[in-house]
Amino acid sequence: MKASTSKEDMFFSEARELFEEMVNWLSEDSVCGLEHGESLF
């Protein structure tokens, strides 16, 4: 991801980091095979 110092990046950087964590979690093999409503917890 390109580094930037805009005000938009300041406001959304934390949300973007959390989004990337969710994307990474959802792409894990243990999650990809789950059906709707199934949980790992």
N, C-alpha and C positions, 0 to 999 in steps of 0.2 A: 504494500500500500504506500502511496506517495505521501511523504511528510508535508504538512502544511501548517501555517500559523494563523489561518483565518479565524475570525470570530465564530464562524459556523463550526469549525473543528473544535474549538474550545468548548462549545456548548454540547456537542454531540459525541465527543471522544469517548466518554465513559459508556454511553449507550452503544456505540459502535464496538467497543471491546466486549461488552456483554453479548452482543449479537454474534460476534465471531466465536465466542465460547459456545454458544448454542449451536451454531453451524458445525463446529468441530465435533461436539457431542453427538449431534444427529447423524454425522457421517461415520461414526464408529460402527464396526461390524456388529457389536452386541446390540445396537439399537436399530440398525437398518432392517432386520428381519421381523421386528415387532408388528403385530396387527393393531388396528385402531382399538384403543381401550386397554391394551396390555401395558404393563409397567415393569420396570426393573426393580422397583422398590417394594 
